[in-house]
Structure formats: C-alpha cells, structure tokens
Amino acid sequence: MPGKPNNCNLLQVLPEFLNGRKAFEHYAKHSKGVIIGKKGKLKAKPGGADVPEFTSYDAYISAARSFWSPSVRSGVLQGTRADGSILRFEQSTGYFGVMRNGKISTFFRPDGDAAAQLKYFKDQL
C-alpha cells in the first residue's frame, strides 16, 4: 500500500563493542577462559570460559550483537544504572550484558546457577 512502510525492508542497526581490541579481549575471556593482560600476557580466567558455546570470535560477536538488538527478546530483564549504562539478563540462557553510550561493554554468563545469575544481575543495577 503506497505511503506505508514495509517492515520487511527496514534494516535494524545492531550495536558494536567499543573497539575491536575490547571485543577480542571479551571473546578470549568469556569464550576461551583466557585473560589478556598488559603487553599481551595471558592467564587463565578463574572458573574458565562462561560462554564456551561460542567457538569462534565471529560467533561470539554475532551473539552479543543479537543480544543487544533494539528489539528486546521475550524473557529478557533490562535495567538502567545511575550512570546511564543499560544492563540485560536473559533468564533462559543466563546471558548478561552491559551497554554504555550505545556500545557493548560486555556479554557473558555469570557464574552459578539460575538464582545466582539473577542475583548477579540485580546486584549490578
């Protein structure tokens, strides 16, 4: 129908990490269980990887961007900190993320069972 937008043709802009280095550091930490320190020094993350299902950098970035799509998925809790940072927690997967100034700050699964993960989300607000 003329004059009405066709929603099928609308593009959805997905957010990005602040920069590629930060994105890779988060991928290494949360998907591989490796913390990249100063001067590239590596050490094991206590507790290991928390989202090992993302076996590649591209898969991790894609999942983080999808998690932070403008359309909040059903069952996702969202809150805003005093500094304006937005937090999300998906109870069905345990995924947690923070977005600051329109950029992804982090995306991972907090340690513990579902109750501990929900508590983590609430404590971060």
N, C-alpha and C positions, 0 to 999 in steps of 0.2 A: 504494500500500500504506500503510495507516494507520501512523503513528509514524515513517515515514522521510521526510526532507525531499526535496522535488522540486527538484533542482538547476536546473531551468529557471526556477524562480521566485525564485532567490536574486539579490539585487542586488549588484553589485560597486561599491564606492566607489572612485572614481578620485581621485588627488591633484590638488592645485591649486598654482599658484605662490603665493609668499608673499603677494602682493597684486596688484591689477590694474595698478598702475603698473609694477612689476617685470616682469610678464607682457608689457605693451606694449613696454617697453624691449627685452626679449629678442626679441620679434617683429620690431621695427624693425631691430635689429642683425643678426639671423640670417636673416630672410626678405627684408628690403629693402636691407640693407647700409648702414644709417644708424644712427649712434651718437647718442643723445640725451644731451647733456651738461647741465651745470648751467644752470639758468634756461632750459632748453629749446633751448639752442644745438645745432644739428645739424652733424654732419660725416660724411664718407664713411668707412665701415669699410674698413681696408686689406684688399684681396682681395675686397671686395664681399660679397654675400649668400652664405651657405653652405647654406641650405635654401630656395632660391627657388621650389621646387615648392609651397610653402605660400603661395598668393597672397592669402590673407585672414587676418586676425587669428584668426577662429574656426577656420580650418583648422589654423593653427599650434598653437593651444591644444589642439584636439582630438587632434592627432598627439602632442603632448607628454604629454597625459594618457593616451593609449593606450599609449605607450612605457613609461610608469610604472605601468601597471596591475599589480595584485598578482600576476597570472599572468605570469611572465617568458616572453617569446616564445622559441621554439626558435632557437638560434644566438646568443643574446644572452649576452655575458660580463658578469659582475657582480662587483664587489669593494667592500670597505668600507675607508675611510680610518681612521686612528687616532682622528679626531675624531667618528667615527660616521657621516659622510656616506657615502651609497651611490652608487656610480658604475656606469653601464651603458654598454655599447658593442655595437652590432649590426653585425656584420661585413658582412652582405649590403647594408645601406643606408649604412653609415658613421655612423649616428646615435649620438651620445654625449650622456649626460645625467648630472646630479648631483641628488641629493635629499638635503636636510638637514632633520632634525627633522620628517620627514613632509611636507615642502613641496618642490615642484620648484624647484631653484635655476637650472638651465639645461638647454637642449635644443638641439643644433646638430650640424653635421657638421664635424669638424676638417679643416683644410686638408691637402692632399696626397693621395697615392694610398692604397690599402688598407693597405700596410705602414706608412706614416707615420701613418695614423689609429690603427692598432693600437698603435703605439709611443706615441702621444699618450695613449691610454687607460692603458697600463701606467705611463707616467711620472706620471700624475695620482694614482695609488694611494699 
